[in-house]
């Protein structure tokens, strides 16, 4: 592990949890290459003194633009064949947050979530009103055909049963500020209007300089019922746990309470990176204290579901 420094930066991203472990699979190799390249793009921002907010925005936007992941262009259709997307972002310095739920035809929902945070007094906008707000502020729009075409392309690239929900990024910049962003296309075949944990602050996304930045992935209802992202922050700020211990406690809590399926990435206020999962696979990567760029299909902290 690189030497810690108050001036160092850390970054972690994920591309979804779920499925079975198969490290030799061609798709998984491609996923890890994408994660590596996106981390390097985020590194450039943070190494040059850029903000954690800018780093997580860029990383999630790039994840949204890759059809290998269930977010942005890679979103999956609901039960009526439409594509409704969720996203959120949070600034650990100010506790300001922005989120969008069940939006259609927004190419990069993470950018709209940031606009909600910066240009409105609200935290979340949903549905048509959110899309109208995007158009009024020149957020890049697209069509339902764009998502459908991307899904067809993804099926040609992705082996059967290997596409899973939600992408996210967490960062700590050289000034010690934390940020988190998360984006998803939701569950395949979901009811129209269903909103998962991704845009729910404290459930699927959370950042507070006093504790940690967290981004979750998995079955959203499990994370909403346990308010898991905020719970992790509580474990650090109120109970004094470090990143590793907080991650271990939180994933055990998720499984104990609701037999939760998924995982999360996190960076604590010291810049230490941790990840945990109850699913067999979680695609993620990280840069800790400005060190090497690493990727994995499994975190060191895994708890088996009931």
PAZAPA-4460 file (N, C-alpha, C; in steps of 0.05 Angstrom, whole numbers, plus 32768, in hexadecimal, padded with zeros to 4 digits):
% residues 306
    n_x    n_y    n_z   ca_x   ca_y   ca_z    c_x    c_y    c_z   seq   type   mol
   8011   7FE8   8000   8000   8000   8000   8012   8019   8000     1      X     A
   800C   802D   7FEF   801B   8045   7FEF   801A   8054   800A     2      X     A
   802F   8064   800F   802F   8073   8027   8018   8087   8027     3      X     A
   800B   808A   803E   7FF4   809C   8040   7FFF   80B9   8041     4      X     A
   7FF0   80CB   8036   7FF7   80E7   8037   7FDD   80F8   8037     5      X     A
   7FDD   810D   8046   7FC6   811F   8045   7FC2   812B   8029     6      X     A
   7FD7   812B   8019   7FD5   8136   7FFE   7FCF   8120   7FE9     7      X     A
   7FCC   8107   7FF1   7FC7   80F2   7FDE   7FAA   80F1   7FD6     8      X     A
   7FA4   80E3   7FC1   7F88   80E0   7FB8   7F82   80C2   7FB5     9      X     A
   7F68   80BB   7FB7   7F5F   80A0   7FB3   7F46   80A0   7FA2    10      X     A
   7F43   808A   7F93   7F2C   8087   7F81   7F24   806A   7F7E    11      X     A
   7F0B   8065   7F7E   7F01   8049   7F79   7EE8   804B   7F67    12      X     A
   7EE4   8037   7F56   7ECC   8036   7F45   7EC2   8019   7F45    13      X     A
   7EA9   8015   7F3E   7E9E   7FFA   7F3B   7E8C   7FF9   7F22    14      X     A
   7E89   7FE1   7F18   7E79   7FDC   7F00   7E63   7FC8   7F05    15      X     A
   7E5B   7FC4   7F1E   7E44   7FB3   7F24   7E4C   7F99   7F32    16      X     A
   7E39   7F8F   7F41   7E3D   7F76   7F51   7E29   7F61   7F48    17      X     A
   7E31   7F47   7F49   7E1F   7F32   7F43   7E2B   7F1D   7F30    18      X     A
   7E1E   7F07   7F2D   7E28   7EF2   7F1B   7E3B   7EDF   7F28    19      X     A
   7E48   7ECF   7F18   7E5B   7EBB   7F22   7E78   7EC2   7F1A    20      X     A
   7E8B   7EBA   7F2B   7EA7   7EC1   7F26   7EB2   7EB0   7F0F    21      X     A
   7EBE   7EBE   7EFC   7ECB   7EB0   7EE6   7EE0   7EC4   7EDB    22      X     A
   7EF7   7EC4   7EE8   7F0C   7ED8   7EE2   7F17   7ED5   7EC6    23      X     A
   7F13   7EBD   7EBA   7F1E   7EB9   7E9F   7F0B   7EC2   7E89    24      X     A
   7EF3   7EC9   7E90   7EDF   7ED1   7E7C   7EE8   7EE9   7E6D    25      X     A
   7EE4   7EE9   7E53   7EEC   7EFF   7E41   7EDF   7F19   7E4A    26      X     A
   7EC5   7F17   7E50   7EB7   7F2F   7E58   7EC3   7F3C   7E71    27      X     A
   7EC9   7F2C   7E84   7ED4   7F37   7E9D   7EEF   7F44   7E99    28      X     A
   7EFF   7F39   7E87   7F18   7F45   7E80   7F14   7F61   7E74    29      X     A
   7F00   7F63   7E62   7EFA   7F7C   7E56   7EF0   7F90   7E6A    30      X     A
   7EDF   7F87   7E7D   7ED5   7F98   7E92   7EEC   7FA4   7EA2    31      X     A
   7EFF   7F93   7EA9   7F16   7F9C   7EB9   7F27   7FB0   7EAA    32      X     A
   7F2A   7FAC   7E90   7F38   7FC0   7E80   7F2A   7FDB   7E80    33      X     A
   7F10   7FDA   7E7D   7F00   7FF3   7E7E   7F03   8001   7E99    34      X     A
   7F01   7FF2   7EAF   7F04   7FFD   7EC9   7F1F   800A   7ECD    35      X     A
   7F34   7FFC   7EC4   7F4F   8007   7EC5   7F52   8022   7EB7    36      X     A
   7F48   8023   7E9E   7F4A   803B   7E8E   7F3B   8052   7E9A    37      X     A
   7F23   804C   7EA5   7F13   8061   7EB2   7F20   806B   7ECB    38      X     A
   7F2C   805A   7EDA   7F3B   8062   7EF2   7F52   8075   7EEB    39      X     A
   7F5F   806E   7ED5   7F76   807F   7ECC   7F6C   809B   7EC4    40      X     A
   7F54   809D   7EB8   7F49   80B7   7EB2   7F43   80C7   7ECB    41      X     A
   7F38   80B9   7EE0   7F33   80C6   7EF9   7F4D   80CE   7F07    42      X     A
   7F61   80BD   7F05   7F7B   80C3   7F11   7F86   80DE   7F07    43      X     A
   7F83   80E3   7EED   7F8E   80FB   7EE1   7F81   8114   7EEE    44      X     A
   7F68   8113   7EF4   7F5A   812A   7F01   7F66   812D   7F1D    45      X     A
   7F66   8118   7F2D   7F6E   811A   7F49   7F8C   8120   7F4C    46      X     A
   7F9D   8114   7F3B   7FBA   8118   7F3D   7FC1   8135   7F38    47      X     A
   7FB1   8142   7F27   7FB6   815E   7F20   7FA7   8172   7F33    48      X     A
   7F9E   8168   7F49   7F91   8179   7F5D   7F74   817E   7F59    49      X     A
   7F67   816F   7F46   7F4B   8172   7F41   7F3A   8168   7F58    50      X     A
   7F20   816D   7F57   7F0E   8167   7F6D   7F04   814A   7F6C    51      X     A
   7EFD   8140   7F83   7EF0   8126   7F84   7ED6   8125   7F75    52      X     A
   7EC7   813B   7F76   7EAE   813D   7F67   7EB2   813A   7F49    53      X     A
   7EC6   8148   7F3F   7ECC   8146   7F22   7ED5   812A   7F1A    54      X     A
   7EE4   811D   7F2C   7EEF   8102   7F26   7ED8   80EE   7F25    55      X     A
   7EC6   80EF   7F39   7EB0   80DB   7F39   7E9D   80E0   7F22    56      X     A
   7E98   80F9   7F1C   7E87   8100   7F05   7E92   80F4   7EEB    57      X     A
   7EAC   80F9   7EE6   7EB8   80EF   7ECE   7EB7   80D0   7ECD    58      X     A
   7EBF   80C3   7EE3   7EC0   80A6   7EE3   7EA5   809A   7EDE    59      X     A
   7E91   80A4   7EEB   7E76   8099   7EE7   7E6C   809F   7ECB    60      X     A
   7E72   80B6   7EC0   7E69   80BC   7EA5   7E76   80A9   7E91    61      X     A
   7E8F   80A2   7E95   7E9D   808F   7E84   7E91   8073   7E87    62      X     A
   7E8A   806C   7E9F   7E7D   8052   7EA4   7E61   8051   7E96    63      X     A
   7E53   8068   7E97   7E39   806A   7E89   7E3C   8067   7E6B    64      X     A
   7E53   806F   7E60   7E57   806F   7E43   7E61   8054   7E39    65      X     A
   7E65   8040   7E4B   7E6E   8026   7E43   7E57   8012   7E45    66      X     A
   7E51   8004   7E2F   7E3A   7FF2   7E2F   7E3E   7FD9   7E3F    67      X     A
   7E56   7FD4   7E49   7E5B   7FBD   7E5A   7E4E   7FBF   7E75    68      X     A
   7E46   7FD7   7E7D   7E3B   7FDC   7E98   7E1D   7FE4   7E96    69      X     A
   7E0E   7FDD   7EAB   7DF2   7FE4   7EAC   7DEE   8000   7EB7    70      X     A
   7DF4   8013   7EA6   7DF1   8030   7EAD   7DF4   803F   7E93    71      X     A
   7DE7   8057   7E91   7DEA   8066   7E79   7DE2   8056   7E60    72      X     A
   7DF4   8055   7E4C   7DEE   8047   7E33   7DEA   8029   7E37    73      X     A
   7DF5   801E   7E4D   7DF2   8002   7E52   7DDA   7FFA   7E62    74      X     A
   7DC7   800D   7E67   7DB0   8007   7E78   7D9F   7FF1   7E6D    75      X     A
   7D91   7FE3   7E7F   7D7F   7FCE   7E77   7D62   7FD8   7E77    76      X     A
   7D51   7FCB   7E67   7D35   7FD4   7E64   7D23   7FCC   7E7B    77      X     A
   7D0F   7FDC   7E80   7CFB   7FD4   7E94   7CE6   7FC1   7E87    78      X     A
   7CD1   7FBA   7E95   7CBE   7FA6   7E8C   7CAF   7FAF   7E73    79      X     A
   7CAF   7FC9   7E6D   7CA1   7FD3   7E55   7CB5   7FDA   7E3F    80      X     A
   7CCE   7FD2   7E42   7CE2   7FD6   7E2E   7CEE   7FF2   7E2D    81      X     A
   7CE9   8002   7E42   7CF5   801D   7E43   7D0D   801D   7E56    82      X     A
   7D1D   8032   7E52   7D35   8034   7E62   7D33   804C   7E75    83      X     A
   7D32   8047   7E8F   7D30   805B   7EA4   7D48   8059   7EB5    84      X     A
   7D56   8070   7EB9   7D70   8070   7EC5   7D70   8080   7EDF    85      X     A
   7D81   8078   7EF2   7D85   8086   7F0C   7DA2   808D   7F0F    86      X     A
   7DA7   80A3   7F1E   7DC2   80AB   7F25   7DC3   80BE   7F3C    87      X     A
   7DDA   80C0   7F4A   7DDD   80D3   7F5F   7DFA   80DA   7F62    88      X     A
   7DFE   80F1   7F70   7E19   80FA   7F76   7E18   8109   7F91    89      X     A
   7E2E   8108   7FA0   7E2E   8115   7FBA   7E4A   8121   7FC0    90      X     A
   7E4A   8139   7FCB   7E62   8147   7FD2   7E67   8144   7FF0    91      X     A
   7E7C   8137   7FF7   7E82   8132   8013   7E8A   814B   8023    92      X     A
   7E92   8160   8015   7E9A   8178   8023   7E82   8188   802D    93      X     A
   7E6D   8189   801C   7E55   819A   8023   7E3C   8189   802A    94      X     A
   7E3D   816F   8024   7E26   815D   8027   7E10   8164   8012    95      X     A
   7E17   8175   7FFF   7E04   8179   7FE9   7E02   8160   7FD8    96      X     A
   7DEB   815B   7FCD   7DE7   8143   7FBC   7DD3   8148   7FA7    97      X     A
   7DD5   8139   7F91   7DC1   813B   7F7B   7DBB   811F   7F71    98      X     A
   7DA2   811B   7F69   7D9A   8100   7F60   7D84   8103   7F4B    99      X     A
   7D82   80EF   7F3A   7D6C   80ED   7F27   7D63   80D0   7F27   100      X     A
   7D48   80CD   7F24   7D3C   80B2   7F23   7D2A   80AE   7F0C   101      X     A
   7D2B   8097   7F00   7D19   808F   7EEA   7D19   80A3   7ED3   102      X     A
   7D31   80AD   7ECC   7D32   80C0   7EB5   7D36   80B1   7E9B   103      X     A
   7D2A   80BB   7E86   7D2D   80AF   7E6C   7D3A   80C3   7E59   104      X     A
   7D4B   80B8   7E47   7D57   80C8   7E31   7D6C   80DB   7E3A   105      X     A
   7D77   80D8   7E52   7D8E   80E7   7E5C   7DA6   80D5   7E58   106      X     A
   7DB9   80DF   7E48   7DD0   80CE   7E41   7DE2   80C8   7E59   107      X     A
   7DE7   80DC   7E69   7DF8   80D8   7E80   7DEA   80E2   7E9A   108      X     A
   7DDB   80D1   7EA7   7DCC   80DA   7EBE   7DDD   80E5   7ED5   109      X     A
   7DF6   80DD   7ED7   7E07   80E8   7EEC   7E0B   8106   7EE9   110      X     A
   7E0C   810F   7ED0   7E0F   812C   7ECB   7DF6   813B   7ED3   111      X     A
   7DDF   812F   7ECE   7DC6   813B   7ED6   7DC3   813C   7EF5   112      X     A
   7DCC   8127   7F02   7DCC   8126   7F20   7DDD   813C   7F2B   113      X     A
   7DF4   8141   7F1F   7E05   8157   7F28   7DF8   8172   7F24   114      X     A
   7DEA   8175   7F0E   7DDC   818E   7F08   7DC6   8193   7F1D   115      X     A
   7DB8   817E   7F25   7DA4   8180   7F3A   7DB1   818A   7F53   116      X     A
   7DC8   817F   7F5A   7DD6   8187   7F72   7DDF   81A4   7F71   117      X     A
   7DE9   81AD   7F5A   7DF5   81C8   7F58   7DE1   81DE   7F50   118      X     A
   7DCB   81D7   7F43   7DBA   81EC   7F39   7D9D   81EC   7F45   119      X     A
   7D98   81DB   7F58   7D7D   81DB   7F64   7D80   81D9   7F82   120      X     A
   7D6B   81DF   7F91   7D6B   81DC   7FAE   7D64   81C0   7FB6   121      X     A
   7D5F   81AE   7FA3   7D55   8193   7FA8   7D6C   817F   7FA8   122      X     A
   7D65   8166   7FB0   7D78   8150   7FAE   7D70   813E   7F97   123      X     A
   7D57   8138   7F93   7D4F   8125   7F7E   7D38   8130   7F6C   124      X     A
   7D3C   812B   7F52   7D27   812F   7F3E   7D22   8115   7F30   125      X     A
   7D09   8110   7F27   7D03   80F6   7F1B   7CF2   80F9   7F02   126      X     A
   7CF3   80E4   7EF2   7CE1   80E2   7EDB   7CE3   80F9   7EC7   127      X     A
   7CCC   8100   7EBC   7CCB   8114   7EA6   7CD6   812F   7EAF   128      X     A
   7CD0   8137   7EC8   7CD9   8151   7ED2   7CF8   8152   7ED2   129      X     A
   7D04   813C   7ED9   7D22   813C   7ED9   7D2C   813E   7EBC   130      X     A
   7D1F   8130   7EAA   7D28   8132   7E8E   7D23   814E   7E82   131      X     A
   7D0D   815A   7E8A   7D08   8176   7E81   7D1D   8189   7E8C   132      X     A
   7D25   8185   7EA5   7D3A   8195   7EB1   7D54   8191   7EA2   133      X     A
   7D5A   8178   7E9A   7D72   8173   7E8A   7D72   8182   7E70   134      X     A
   7D5C   8182   7E61   7D5A   8190   7E48   7D5E   81AE   7E4B   135      X     A
   7D53   81B8   7E61   7D54   81D5   7E66   7D70   81DE   7E6C   136      X     A
   7D81   81CC   7E74   7D9D   81D3   7E7C   7DB2   81C6   7E69   137      X     A
   7DA9   81BF   7E52   7DBC   81B5   7E3D   7DCB   819C   7E44   138      X     A
   7DBF   818B   7E55   7DCA   8171   7E5A   7DC6   8160   7E41   139      X     A
   7DDA   8150   7E3A   7DD8   8141   7E21   7DC2   812C   7E23   140      X     A
   7DAF   812D   7E10   7D99   811B   7E0F   7D9D   8107   7DF8   141      X     A
   7D8E   80F1   7DF9   7D8F   80DD   7DE4   7D73   80D2   7DE0   142      X     A
   7D71   80BA   7DD5   7D57   80AE   7DD0   7D56   8092   7DDC   143      X     A
   7D3E   8087   7DDF   7D3B   806C   7DE8   7D49   8058   7DD5   144      X     A
   7D4A   805F   7DBC   7D57   804E   7DA8   7D75   804C   7DAE   145      X     A
   7D81   8061   7DB9   7D9D   8061   7DC0   7DA3   804B   7DD4   146      X     A
   7D92   8049   7DE9   7D96   8035   7DFD   7D90   8019   7DF2   147      X     A
   7D7C   8017   7DE2   7D75   7FFD   7DD6   7D8C   7FF2   7DC4   148      X     A
   7D98   8004   7DB4   7DAE   7FFD   7DA3   7DC6   7FF5   7DB4   149      X     A
   7DCB   8004   7DC9   7DE2   7FFD   7DDB   7DDE   7FE2   7DE8   150      X     A
   7DC5   7FDC   7DF0   7DC0   7FC2   7DFD   7DC5   7FAC   7DE9   151      X     A
   7DBC   7FAF   7DD0   7DC2   7F9B   7DBC   7DE0   7F97   7DB8   152      X     A
   7DEE   7FAD   7DB7   7E0B   7FAC   7DB4   7E18   7F9D   7DCC   153      X     A
   7E0E   7FA3   7DE4   7E19   7F97   7DFC   7E14   7F78   7DFC   154      X     A
   7DFD   7F70   7DF1   7DF8   7F53   7DF0   7E0C   7F44   7DDF   155      X     A
   7E16   7F53   7DCB   7E2A   7F46   7DB9   7E45   7F45   7DC7   156      X     A
   7E49   7F56   7DDB   7E63   7F57   7DE9   7E63   7F47   7E03   157      X     A
   7E4C   7F45   7E0F   7E4B   7F3B   7E2A   7E40   7F1E   7E2B   158      X     A
   7E4F   7F0D   7E38   7E46   7EF1   7E3A   7E2C   7EF0   7E4B   159      X     A
   7E1D   7EDB   7E46   7E03   7ED8   7E53   7E05   7EDB   7E72   160      X     A
   7DF3   7EEA   7E7D   7DF0   7EEE   7E9A   7E08   7EFC   7EA6   161      X     A
   7E16   7F0E   7E97   7E2D   7F1B   7EA1   7E2B   7F39   7EA3   162      X     A
   7E13   7F44   7EA1   7E0F   7F61   7EA3   7E00   7F67   7EBD   163      X     A
   7E0B   7F78   7ECD   7E00   7F7D   7EE8   7DFD   7F9B   7EED   164      X     A
   7DED   7FA1   7F01   7DE4   7FBD   7F04   7DF7   7FCF   7F13   165      X     A
   7DF5   7FE8   7F0B   7E01   7FFF   7F1A   7E1F   8002   7F16   166      X     A
   7E26   801B   7F12   7E43   8023   7F12   7E46   8039   7F27   167      X     A
   7E5F   803D   7F2F   7E63   8052   7F43   7E80   8059   7F46   168      X     A
   7E85   8070   7F53   7EA0   8079   7F59   7EA0   8088   7F73   169      X     A
   7EB6   8085   7F81   7EBB   8094   7F9A   7ED7   809F   7F99   170      X     A
   7EDC   80B7   7FA5   7EF6   80C3   7FA3   7EFC   80D4   7FBB   171      X     A
   7F16   80D7   7FC1   7F20   80EA   7FD4   7F36   80FA   7FC6   172      X     A
   7F33   8115   7FC5   7F46   8125   7FB6   7F5D   812E   7FC9   173      X     A
   7F70   813D   7FBD   7F87   8146   7FCC   7F80   8159   7FE3   174      X     A
   7F69   8165   7FE2   7F60   8177   7FF7   7F51   8168   800D   175      X     A
   7F4E   814E   800A   7F41   813E   801E   7F22   813D   801B   176      X     A
   7F18   8147   8005   7EFC   8147   8000   7EF3   812D   7FF3   177      X     A
   7EDC   8122   7FFC   7ED1   8109   7FF2   7EB9   810F   7FE0   178      X     A
   7EB5   80FC   7FCD   7E9D   80FE   7FBC   7E96   80E2   7FB3   179      X     A
   7E7C   80DE   7FAD   7E73   80C4   7FA3   7E5E   80C9   7F8D   180      X     A
   7E5D   80B7   7F79   7E49   80B9   7F64   7E42   809C   7F5C   181      X     A
   7E28   8098   7F55   7E1E   807D   7F4E   7E0A   8080   7F38   182      X     A
   7E08   806D   7F26   7DF6   806E   7F10   7DED   8052   7F08   183      X     A
   7DD4   8050   7EFE   7DCA   8035   7EF7   7DB4   8036   7EE3   184      X     A
   7DB0   8020   7ED5   7D99   801C   7EC4   7D84   800C   7ED2   185      X     A
   7D89   8004   7EEB   7D75   7FF6   7EFB   7D75   7FD8   7EF5   186      X     A
   7D60   7FCB   7F00   7D5D   7FAE   7EFD   7D4F   7FA8   7EE2   187      X     A
   7D59   7F95   7ED4   7D4C   7F8D   7EBB   7D30   7F84   7EC0   188      X     A
   7D1D   7F8E   7EAF   7D01   7F86   7EB2   7CF3   7F93   7ECA   189      X     A
   7CFE   7FA7   7ED5   7CF2   7FB5   7EED   7CD8   7FC1   7EE5   190      X     A
   7CC7   7FC6   7EF9   7CAE   7FD5   7EF4   7CB4   7FF2   7EEB   191      X     A
   7CA5   7FFD   7ED8   7CA9   8019   7ED1   7CA7   802B   7EEA   192      X     A
   7CB9   803E   7EEC   7CBA   8050   7F02   7CC9   8046   7F1B   193      X     A
   7CD2   802D   7F1A   7CE2   8023   7F31   7CFC   8032   7F33   194      X     A
   7D02   803B   7F4C   7D1B   8048   7F52   7D29   8039   7F67   195      X     A
   7D42   8033   7F63   7D52   8023   7F76   7D61   8034   7F89   196      X     A
   7D76   8029   7F94   7D86   8037   7FA8   7D99   804B   7F9D   197      X     A
   7DA0   8049   7F83   7DB4   805A   7F78   7DB0   8078   7F7D   198      X     A
   7D98   8083   7F79   7D95   80A0   7F7D   7D8C   80A7   7F9A   199      X     A
   7D8B   8093   7FAB   7D82   8098   7FC7   7D9B   809D   7FD8   200      X     A
   7D9E   80B6   7FE0   7DB6   80BD   7FF0   7DB4   80AE   800B   201      X     A
   7DCA   80A1   8012   7DCB   8092   802B   7DC5   8075   8027   202      X     A
   7DBA   806E   8010   7DB4   8051   800A   7DC9   8046   7FF7   203      X     A
   7DC9   8051   7FDF   7DDC   8048   7FCB   7DF4   805A   7FC5   204      X     A
   7DF3   8072   7FD1   7E08   8086   7FCC   7E0A   8098   7FE4   205      X     A
   7E23   809F   7FEB   7E27   80B0   8003   7E43   80BB   8003   206      X     A
   7E47   80D4   800C   7E61   80DF   8010   7E60   80F4   8026   207      X     A
   7E73   80F3   8038   7E75   8106   804E   7E92   8107   8056   208      X     A
   7E9F   811F   8056   7EBB   8121   805D   7EC1   8117   8079   209      X     A
   7EAC   8116   808A   7EB0   810C   80A5   7EB2   80EE   80A7   210      X     A
   7EAB   80E0   8091   7EAB   80C3   8093   7EB6   80B6   807A   211      X     A
   7EA6   80B5   8064   7EAD   80A6   804D   7E9D   80AD   8035   212      X     A
   7EA6   80A4   801E   7E97   80A4   8005   7E90   8088   7FFD   213      X     A
   7E77   8082   7FF6   7E6E   8067   7FF2   7E5D   8065   7FD9   214      X     A
   7E60   8050   7FC9   7E4F   804B   7FB2   7E48   802D   7FB3   215      X     A
   7E2E   8027   7FB1   7E24   800C   7FB4   7E1B   8000   7F99   216      X     A
   7E1A   7FE6   7F98   7E10   7FD8   7F80   7E04   7FBD   7F89   217      X     A
   7DEE   7FB6   7F7B   7DE0   7F9D   7F82   7DC2   7FA1   7F81   218      X     A
   7DB3   7F92   7F90   7D96   7F94   7F91   7D8F   7FAD   7FA1   219      X     A
   7D85   7FC2   7F93   7D82   7FDC   7F9F   7D6F   7FDC   7FB8   220      X     A
   7D5B   7FCB   7FB7   7D48   7FCB   7FCD   7D56   7FC2   7FE7   221      X     A
   7D6A   7FB1   7FE5   7D79   7FA9   7FFD   7D89   7FC0   8009   222      X     A
   7D94   7FD1   7FF9   7DA3   7FE7   8003   7D91   7FFE   800D   223      X     A
   7D7A   8001   8002   7D67   8014   800C   7D5C   800C   8027   224      X     A
   7D56   7FF3   802B   7D4B   7FE9   8044   7D5F   7FEC   805B   225      X     A
   7D79   7FEB   8055   7D8D   7FEC   806A   7D9B   8008   806B   226      X     A
   7D95   8019   8058   7DA2   8034   8056   7DC0   8030   8059   227      X     A
   7DCB   801E   8048   7DE5   8014   804D   7DFC   8028   804A   228      X     A
   7DFA   8039   8035   7E10   804C   8030   7E13   805F   8048   229      X     A
   7DFD   8069   8052   7DFE   807A   8069   7E06   806C   8082   230      X     A
   7DFF   8052   8084   7E07   8042   809B   7E25   803F   809C   231      X     A
   7E32   803D   8085   7E4F   803B   8084   7E5B   8055   808F   232      X     A
   7E50   806B   8087   7E5A   8085   8091   7E57   8086   80AF   233      X     A
   7E41   807D   80BA   7E3C   807C   80D7   7E51   806B   80E5   234      X     A
   7E58   8054   80DA   7E6B   8043   80E7   7E87   8051   80E9   235      X     A
   7E8D   8061   80D6   7EA7   806F   80D7   7EA6   8087   80E9   236      X     A
   7E92   8098   80E5   7E91   80B1   80F4   7E8A   80AD   8112   237      X     A
   7E77   809C   8117   7E6D   8099   8132   7E7B   8083   8141   238      X     A
   7E83   806D   8133   7E8F   8056   8141   7EAD   8056   813E   239      X     A
   7EB8   8068   812D   7ED5   8069   812B   7EE2   8053   811C   240      X     A
   7ED4   8044   810A   7EDF   802E   80FC   7EEF   8038   80E4   241      X     A
   7F04   8029   80DC   7F12   8030   80C4   7F03   8024   80AC   242      X     A
   7F0D   8029   8094   7EFF   8021   807B   7EFA   8003   807B   243      X     A
   7F0E   7FF3   8080   7F0C   7FD6   807F   7EF8   7FCB   8092   244      X     A
   7EF9   7FD4   80AB   7EE7   7FCA   80C0   7ECA   7FD3   80BA   245      X     A
   7EC7   7FEC   80B1   7EAC   7FF6   80AA   7EA1   7FE6   8093   246      X     A
   7EB1   7FDF   807F   7EA7   7FD0   8068   7E9E   7FB4   8071   247      X     A
   7EAE   7FA7   8082   7EA8   7F8C   808C   7E8E   7F8D   809C   248      X     A
   7E8B   7FA0   80AE   7E73   7FA2   80BE   7E5B   7FA7   80AD   249      X     A
   7E5E   7FB8   8099   7E47   7FC0   8089   7E3D   7FA9   8078   250      X     A
   7E4F   7F9A   806B   7E45   7F84   805A   7E39   7F6E   806B   251      X     A
   7E43   7F6A   8083   7E36   7F57   8095   7E1A   7F60   809D   252      X     A
   7E18   7F7A   80A2   7DFE   7F85   80A9   7DEA   7F82   8092   253      X     A
   7DF3   7F87   8079   7DE1   7F84   8062   7DD7   7F68   805F   254      X     A
   7DE8   7F54   8063   7DE0   7F38   8061   7DCE   7F30   8078   255      X     A
   7DD6   7F38   8090   7DC6   7F31   80A8   7DAA   7F3C   80A7   256      X     A
   7DA7   7F55   809F   7D8D   7F62   80A0   7D7A   7F5A   808A   257      X     A
   7D84   7F58   8071   7D72   7F54   805A   7D7D   7F3F   8047   258      X     A
   7D91   7F30   804F   7D9E   7F1D   803C   7DA6   7F2C   8023   259      X     A
   7DB2   7F43   8027   7DB8   7F55   8010   7DCB   7F4B   7FFC   260      X     A
   7DC6   7F50   7FE3   7DD5   7F47   7FCC   7DE3   7F5F   7FBF   261      X     A
   7DFD   7F60   7FC0   7E0C   7F76   7FB3   7E26   7F7C   7FC0   262      X     A
   7E2E   7F95   7FBE   7E47   7F9D   7FCA   7E4A   7FBB   7FC9   263      X     A
   7E62   7FC5   7FD0   7E67   7FE2   7FD0   7E85   7FE7   7FCF   264      X     A
   7E8B   7FFF   7FC6   7EA6   800A   7FC8   7EA5   8022   7FDA   265      X     A
   7EBC   8028   7FE7   7EBC   803F   7FF9   7ED9   8049   7FFD   266      X     A
   7EDB   8063   8003   7EF4   8070   800B   7EEE   807F   8025   267      X     A
   7EFE   807A   8039   7EF9   8089   8052   7F07   80A4   8052   268      X     A
   7F03   80B3   8068   7F0E   80CE   8069   7F2C   80D0   806B   269      X     A
   7F39   80B9   806E   7F56   80B8   806D   7F61   80B0   8051   270      X     A
   7F4E   80AA   803F   7F56   80A2   8025   7F5A   8084   8021   271      X     A
   7F53   8074   8035   7F55   8057   8033   7F3E   804C   8023   272      X     A
   7F44   8039   8011   7F2F   802D   8000   7F27   8012   800C   273      X     A
   7F0D   800C   800B   7F03   7FF2   8012   7EEC   7FEA   8000   274      X     A
   7EE7   7FD1   7FFE   7ED0   7FC6   7FEF   7EC6   7FAD   7FFC   275      X     A
   7EAD   7FA7   7FFA   7EA1   7F8F   8005   7E8A   7F86   7FF4   276      X     A
   7E84   7F6C   7FF6   7E6E   7F61   7FE5   7E62   7F48   7FF2   277      X     A
   7E49   7F44   7FEB   7E3C   7F2A   7FF1   7E37   7F1B   7FD8   278      X     A
   7E39   7F28   7FC1   7E36   7F1A   7FA7   7E50   7F0C   7FA1   279      X     A
   7E4F   7EF9   7F8E   7E67   7EEA   7F87   7E7C   7EFB   7F79   280      X     A
   7E72   7F0F   7F6A   7E84   7F20   7F5A   7E7D   7F3D   7F5E   281      X     A
   7E91   7F4E   7F60   7E8D   7F6B   7F5E   7EA4   7F76   7F4E   282      X     A
   7E9D   7F83   7F38   7EB2   7F8E   7F26   7EBA   7FAA   7F30   283      X     A
   7ED3   7FAD   7F38   7EDB   7FC7   7F43   7EF9   7FCB   7F3F   284      X     A
   7F01   7FE4   7F43   7F1D   7FEB   7F42   7F23   8002   7F54   285      X     A
   7F3C   8007   7F5A   7F43   801C   7F6D   7F60   8026   7F6A   286      X     A
   7F63   803E   7F73   7F7E   804A   7F77   7F7E   8055   7F93   287      X     A
   7F90   804A   7FA4   7F91   8052   7FC0   7FA9   8063   7FC5   288      X     A
   7FA5   807B   7FD0   7FBB   808E   7FD7   7FCD   8092   7FBF   289      X     A
   7FC2   8096   7FA7   7FD1   809C   7F90   7FE2   8085   7F85   290      X     A
   7FDD   806D   7F8E   7FED   8055   7F87   7FE5   8049   7F6C   291      X     A
   7FE9   802F   7F6A   7FE4   8021   7F51   7FC6   801F   7F4B   292      X     A
   7FC0   801C   7F32   7FA5   8018   7F29   7F9F   7FFA   7F29   293      X     A
   7F8C   7FF1   7F39   7F86   7FD5   7F3C   7F69   7FCF   7F36   294      X     A
   7F63   7FB7   7F2D   7F48   7FAF   7F28   7F44   7F92   7F33   295      X     A
   7F2B   7F8C   7F38   7F25   7F71   7F43   7F08   7F69   7F3D   296      X     A
   7F02   7F50   7F3F   7EE7   7F46   7F3D   7EDC   7F3E   7F58   297      X     A
   7EED   7F3E   7F6C   7EE4   7F38   7F87   7EF3   7F49   7F9B   298      X     A
   7EE4   7F53   7FAF   7EF1   7F62   7FC4   7EFC   7F4F   7FD9   299      X     A
   7F0F   7F59   7FEA   7F19   7F48   8000   7F04   7F42   8015   300      X     A
   7EF0   7F52   8017   7EDB   7F4E   802B   7EC2   7F44   801E   301      X     A
   7EBC   7F2A   8023   7EA5   7F1D   8017   7E95   7F0E   802D   302      X     A
   7E7B   7F12   802D   7E6A   7F04   8040   7E55   7EF4   8030   303      X     A
   7E53   7EDB   8036   7E40   7ECA   8028   7E24   7ECF   8031   304      X     A
   7E12   7ED0   801E   7DF5   7ED4   8024   7DEA   7EBB   8031   305      X     A
   7DD3   7EBF   803D   7DC6   7EA8   804B   7DBD   7E92   8039   306      X     A
***
